[in-house]
Amino acid sequence: MMMTRSVGAVALVLILTPAAGRAQESEGFTWENATEVSYVSTAGNASTTSFGLKSNLEGAGGPN
């Protein structure tokens, strides 16, 4: 049950996150995107899970 939720959550994030490295191909203004996703699950005397998401979107260049 726990593994099914984990896989579902990761799949949802991957679907909703824009693909990294897609830049607009005009010469005037470009966009760059870097996205990081992390998921950690531990078990033992106590079980914990941690989920992280980081996204950095930058625009560069002059106005068109």
KAJOTA-V630850 format. One record per pair of residues at least 24 apart in sequence whose C-alpha atoms are under 8 Angstrom apart, sorted by sequence separation. I is the first residue (numbers start at 1). J is the second residue. D is the distance in whole Angstrom. If there is no record, write none. Layout:
i: (I;I)
j: (J;J)
d: (D;D)
This chain:
i: (33;32;33;31;32;31;32;31;30;31;29;30;29;30;29;28;29;28;29;28;29;28)
j: (57;57;58;57;58;58;59;59;59;60;59;60;60;61;61;61;62;62;63;63;64;64)
d: (5;6;6;7;5;6;6;4;6;6;7;5;6;6;4;6;6;6;6;6;7;5)
